[in-house]
Every structure is written in C-alpha cells, then in structure tokens.
Amino acid sequence: MLKSYLSIDTEAKLKNSQELPPHIHFIGIGGIGMSALAMILAKDGYSISGSDQKKSSNLKESAESQIHIFQTQEESNIDEIFRVHGKNILVVRSSAIREDNLELCKAKKYHLTINHRSDILAFLIEKKRSIVVSGSHGKTTTSTYITTLFSYANRNPTAIIGGIVPLYKRNYKYSDGKFLIAEADESDGSLVKFNPSIGVITNLELEHVDHYLDLEDLIKTMKKFAQKCECLISNFDCENLKQNIQRTKWFSIQKISNIDFALIPKESNGCEIISEYYEQEKFIDIIKIPIPGIHNLSNTVAAISACRVAGIPFKEIKKGIKNLQLPSRRFEYKGLWKNRLLVEDYAHHPSEIDAAISIASTMIKTKNNVSKISPERLVTIFQPHRYSRTKKFQKEFAKSLSKSDLVFITPIYSAGEDEIKGINNKTIGYELKKLKPNLEIYTPDHNQNLLKLIKEHTIEKDLILIMGAGDINLICTNLFLELINNKSINSDLAA
C-alpha cells in the first residue's frame, strides 16, 4: 500500500486560524485568481465587494452572488465601503494593482488593513488539507486535473484554480470537504507563504523576468516553497528540479527505475495518448489519456501522483481519467470559421508555444483531430505578453514561431508594464525573418488590421492557433461572430 503523507489535523487548524474581518473588498475582483477567492469567501459567509474596470464572465457571476461590484476604481468606492461597514474591513490586492491605484491609496489614507491575495489563499490553505500546485508551466492544467479526479472519486474538494475547470464551468469549487486544491503562482514569489500538505512542482525554468533576476533567483524561491511542503512531488524529467529541489516523491514520463509514479507513452496522435502506468517500478495498468501533447501527459502523471499520495485508490482515479479535459484557453477548440479550425492557447513563453505548436503539428501530420476538416497548414497568431518578457525572449519566440507556415504577431499586451523603447512585435518579426527568410510574417500595428490580414491571407483547411495571455482571445472572437449568430460553434466539431 502506498503511504499517505497527510497528518494534518484540520479541526485544530480551524480553531487556530484567525478569522478575517466581516467585510472584504477586492481591488481587481475580475482577475481569474481574485474572483475565485472572492466567491469562496462569499459562500463562506463573508460580506464581499470588489472593483474592476473590465467586464468579464467572472464579474457577472460575482454580481449574481450578491457581491457588490464597482465598475470603476475611484476613491469614492472606498468612501462608500467605509461609510457602510466602518473600519473593520479588509482590502485585498494582487501584484497587478499598481501603487498609484486610487482605491489602494485611499485605503492607505484610512489606515485600512491591506493584504495581498496570497495572504487570503494562505488563510484558506491553513483551514484544510491542501494540495498546492506550482511550477513554471502546467499549474492550471495539473490543478484542474487533480480537482477533476478528486470529484469523480467523490472526494468533494474545494478548489481555487487559475482557469476555468470544464467540469464546473468556473474557476473555483466550494465545498465542506476536507481537501483544498489550489494553484500557487510563482510569478511574484508569494507562494513561500503557503504550508501545503502536498506540494507539486510541475517544472522549473526562468519565466517572470519582471520579478526574478535570473534562474538562480527563481530556484531560491522554489526551494523555500519546497521546504514548506509536508510532502513534495516533483518532476524527475526537469533538470532544474532534479538538480536543485529536494523532493519526497518523483514522477516521470521518461523513466521507470527509482521513480515513484511513471506514465510512459506508447502511442499518440492528435487526440489522445496511450501510456503504461507504473508505481514504484511496478506496472499497474494501460491508461488512455484523452488529451494530446506530451506536456499534458506530464501534467497527468503529476495529478495522478497527488491523488495517490492523498490516499485515493488507483481504480477510483482511473474512472476519472477518461473525463479529463483541459481548462479554458489551453489548446481549446473554438470551432470552424470559413472552413478553418480555430484553436486557442494561453501560451506566452517559448516553451509553452513549442508545446502548443507540437500538438497542432501532430494533428496535421496524423490527420486525427476533433474537426470535420483535416487541417493542412499551421497558422499562428501570437500576442506577446509584457515588454520585459518580450525583451528577454524575443529570439526564443522567433525560434518557436518559425515552426509555422504563416505567422501573425500582434502588438504587445503590456499587462500594466511601462513600454520599453525599441521592443515591440516587429522586433520579434525581425528575428523570425532572420531565421526563416521565406516565411510569410505579418506584424500589424493594431487589431483591426490584424483581422483584415487574417481574412486576406488564411485559406481553407488552415489550423489557426491563437496564442497569448492577454486579450487576444477577445480580438479573435470577431472572426466567428457571424458563425455564433447562425449556429453553435461546437456543432462544427466532430462528435
């Protein structure tokens, strides 16, 4: 029998946890991480308000749940909250909120308690047995898989995820069960506040160059997180983890010997991967993973590992595997537009772009996919995310995008960063042209021009892969609005 590493006394933690003030205000409540926290706390009985200047489905659900939403971020919002609730309120911000934010400045003038979103997540983690997933890539997918497997095994978890979980069609799940599954964002280093029962690190490479000086700086932070996990499950296939992070359990998709959980691929196509599953070098079963992409196989074995360490029998886990789905914006099939297959992916780092292009290329090569058409050409639309990231990785972006047949690179999505002179979408295009002079590349100055170019230069049976962590998904929705008005996009996908 596999040993369970859980020895947390949940009852004791609840008694020892300091409760939050009765009213909590979220600055930027529409954010994917902030909205999940707000909804969990609202369902737990707290009075919640929030502000956001951008409309989103998250805001709609929050408003329907009696959360007071301010559609601007003005000083008067804090005045109103202060007038109604008095000084015993908590203001929550994320790293995306700038120091000159008007609500934040007014909250400071009133000497209100201000916490980072990670403090709230740490509070919730302390109240339950927890599985916390971190790493440079695959956090949202792995935590979505764990949540799905727990649910199909009737373990009724609470979940706080950085993406939409298909099973629940939202980015959270509230329950009175013993387990909490959460995603630990390493982008700002705040994950060192967490004390997980089980920690998972999917992989490790330099990503958030706006926060970390270099890879060594990131490794220091991840070491601190690892040390705070009662049990740590780590990826043996990642050299940076293997060389730097002490683990309790290893998982792998490459190796069986001396590995606690191995999922070895045997056959793959554009839709699924058939693999052999091993525990502690012992063959357990053949598993059919209903999701393409070797990186998703790694995320799958990470999720299985966490479930097994949490004490779920494998036979119960296997029932849920056939129901695994990627979270939203992770190689998400959007439908057909004028006989072109549209796929959306959150990829915004060279490694993530490589992974998405690999799936797309396999689909084209094997002609085995979810669409009624068999795509013949790969078209990539990439929106760079942050000036700092673009400056650091522009050559790597070019190398990744060079595997396409046609490339569109949009203006940079700043994510609140100040512009860096000489860094833009055209600099990536320049590097790409040096690598592949004959590649058809377009670097439009604005989004309307992008849509015009897509209509002019794509052809039937193209697979159009739309990548980026900004608002590129909203831009490209315009491509198939006419299709939405006539019939469901999903009806254009094969059953």
Secondary structure, DSSP 8 states (H G I E B T S, - for coil): ---------HHHHHHHS----SEEEEETTTSHHHHHHHHHHHHTT-EEEEE-SS--HHHHHHHHTT-EEESS--HHHHHHHHHHH-S-EEEEE-TTS-TT-HHHHHHHHTT-EEEEHHHHHHHHHHTSEEEEEESSS-HHHHHHHHHHHHHHTT---EEEEEEEETTTTEEEE--SSSEEEEE---TTSGGGG---SEEEE-------TTT-SSHHHHHHHHHHHHHT-SEEEEETT-HHHHHH---SEEEESS--TT-SEEEEEEEE-SS-EEEEEEETTEEEEEEEESS--HHHHHHHHHHHHHHHHTT--HHHHHHHHTT----TTSSEEEEEETTEEEEEE---SHHHHHHHHHHHHHHHHHT-SSBSS---EEEEEE--B-HHHHHHHHHHHHHHHTTSSEEEE---B-TT----TT-SHHHHHHHHHHH-TTSEEE--SSHHHHHHHHHHH--TTEEEEEE-SSSHHHHHHGGGHHHHHHS-GGGGB--
